[in-house]
Amino acid sequence: MATVAVNDANFDAEVRQSDVPVVVDFWAEWCGPCKMIGPALEELSNEYGDRVKIVKVNVDENPNSPAQLGVRGIPALFLFKDGEIVSNRAGAAPKAALKDWIDESI
């Protein structure tokens, strides 16, 4: 499963009401570290398949969702399970570290 673009309008439906854990990547087109982790998140999305959903929220186009969660810097990653935040992290990381973080949280 590829990563899914989510916006302020469908954030609750795609993230909080999901039947599976959801990793939310808050990013922007101009953000270098965001571009660095993008391919790793795509690969992880395919590896996890239907077990974990990975979504991307462009903070420039969708300011409400990151503001509600107190996002101050990007990339910011949040892991939701059963509609609640169970973990979050900021900054770029290698694919292996991202996978370990997801595995610990689900």
Secondary structure, 3 states (H helix, E strand, C coil): CCCEECCCCCHHHHHHCCCCCEEEEEECCCCHHHHHHHHHHHHHHHHHCCCCEEEEEECCCCCHHHHHCCCCCCCEEEEEECCEEEEEEECCCCHHHHHHHHHHHC
